[in-house]
């Protein structure tokens, strides 16, 4: 029996959208006539795609994580302050940033699962806590500097045969995407989707619902820390580096066909949604459309995705009940003598 790769439900539409956008970039921008232009696009999109993968884990299991943007800002500001230009401190600060992301994800997951507070409220509160703590610590003006070793992951590249110089951020993204896709094909990944689809059924079958949701938040926090390392290297130190990224990540996930509320969606499609979103904004910029339109576009995508999901759910429910209604409305046959 030979294995044949197949696309998960909802993946094909976003891949079509992505193809159209990439084709539009090739027409509108001469830089995209060469592979280097698309590598540069992937380099810019890598942090958002990694955030979307983390957000996917949480959304597909039935939750939300609004804290990832603030976590990215915190990671960059903490790294700059602790490294302060010292190359020798780079490795331990990177480990500290990753550990901080894990800790924030763990707190989000524990409060959600053990105290039964809705994830929307928990992560919104964490966003405010992180924003306030960073502002208090820096006074609104981050201090320190990132070392060359730290910035290498966001700015550097490695020589690859045929392709030439490939950014480190692209290689990190590909490694995370492959690992995430393999994880979702395993038993734990399928159980994570099942939790978002029918939590009661998973509990009755002996599944550890709380552990699965906790794992989703921990993975989201860890991937937000990875995105912080890449963004710090690419964009530098800023107190606004993560502003709005939580909404971009959610927009990317729903653009990838992932159902808000959980239970359906592909991690590859979520990443493709993030790349589509970055491609769309790049194309609008090339066409001279104001950047102020970005928020409006994100809002339209989220509303349309939720409306489509609700409409689809209603149609499926009506189709499910229609045969029963017909059978109950059918006239009773006279009894034969």
Secondary structure, DSSP 4 states (H G I P E B T S, - for coil): ------PPTTHHHHHHHHHHHHHHHHHH-GGGGSHHHHHHHHHHHHHHHHHHHHHHHHHHTT-----HHHHHHHHHHHHHHHHTT-GGGHHHHHHHHHHHHHHHHHHHHHHHHHS---HHHHHHHHHHHHHHHHHHHHTTS--S---HHHHHHHH-EEEETTTEEEEHHHHHHHHHHHHHHHHHHSHHHHHHHHHHH-HHHHHHTT--HHHHHHHHHHHHHHHHHHHHHHHHHHH-S-TTTTTTHHHHHHHHHHHTTPPTTSS---HHHHHHHHHHHHHHHHHHHHTT--TTHHHHHHHHHHHHHHHHHHHHHHHHHHHHHHHHHHHHHSPPPPPP-
